[in-house]
């Protein structure tokens, strides 16, 4: 009976070698790259990421990046304020905490959201469908 751990380790090592031999890092780990190689690698990686994000937006469904998720959550909070939906008091409370010492900010945000001065970024279709 063979030890499956050795077999798996061997397979993993072969997979690593195959992946390292591919284009991109040219067989180097990030730690082995020169600063110029690392800069070029990161630049290319970011370019590919932006390309994927653009393609996803064109299809109507953004990539679930941290920035996109935060933007959608901000839109949700604005919609809650605009509609005086359940949870509006929580949103107002969070605004009050975030802008402590500036008592007028939560009310101004709510008024500006209702007047359309603060616009939705990601869920425009939802907002226009409900009007």
N, C-alpha and C positions, 0 to 999 in steps of 0.2 A: 504494500500500500504506500502510495507516495504522499508526501506532506503537501497539502494544498497551499500552505503558507509560502513555501518556497516557490511553488508554481505561480502563485499570485504575485509575489515579489518580482519574479522574473518577468512576468507579463507587464507589471507596472514599470519596471526599468526599461523594457523595450518600448512601451508606449511613450515614456519620457524621451527616450532617444529619438523616436520617430517625430515627436512634436518639436523637439529642439532642433531637428534637422530642417524643419520647414522654414519658409521665408518669414520675415517679421523680426525676430530677434537674432536671426542668422545663427541659431544654435547656442546663443549666449543667454545666461540668466540676466535678469535686470541688474543684479549686483555686479556682474562681470562687465557691464557696458561702460564705455567711456562717457563722460558728461554729454558730449555731442551726440553719441549714439542713443543715449537715454532720452535726450531732448527730442531727437528725430522720432524715436519710437513712440513717445508720449503724444507728440504732435499728430502722428499718423493714427494712433489709437483714438484720439479725440475727434479727428476728422471723420473716421468711420462711425463713431458714436453719433456725431451730429447728422451724418447721412442717414443712419437708421432712424433717428428721431424725426427728421424731415419726411422720410418715407412713411413713417407711422402717422404723422400728422396729416399727410396727403390722403391717407386711407381713412382718416377720421377718428383714429384711436391713438392718442399719444402714448409714447413709451412711459412706463410707470417709474420715472425718475423721481428723486426726492423733490426737485424743483417743481415738476409737473403736479405731483401729489399735493404739495403745499399750495400751489396756485388753485387747484380744484377745491381744496378745503376752504380757501379764502373766498372763492365764488359761492360755496355752500353757505358760509357765514353771511355773506352779503344778501343772498336770497332769503335767508332766515330773517334778516333785518328788514328787507324790503316788504316781505309778506307778513310781518309780525307773527311769524310761525312760532310754535312751541320751541323754546330754546333761545329766543331773542334776548331774554333777560340774562342768560348765561353769556352770550356774545357781548352784551353791553357790560357785564361785570368783568369779563376778561379785558375789554378795552379800557375799563376804568383802572384795572390793576396795571396794565401795560403802560398807561399814560397817567400814572399817579401824580398828583399835583397839578394836573391839567383837567379840571372838572368838566369843561365844555367839550372835550374831544369825543366821548362816546355819542353824545347827542348830535354833534356835527356830522360824525360818520354816518349815523342812522339817517339824518336828513339828506346828506349828500347821496347816499345810496338810493334813497327813495326818489330823489330828483334826477337820478341818472348821471350824476357827476362822477361817481365812482363806478366804473363799468366792469362787467364780468369779462374774464379773459378766456375761459375754457368752455363754459356751459352756456354760451349765448343762445344756442338752439332751444334749450329748455326754457330760458327766460322769455324768448320771443313767442314760443308756442303757448305759454300760459297767459299772454296778454290778450 
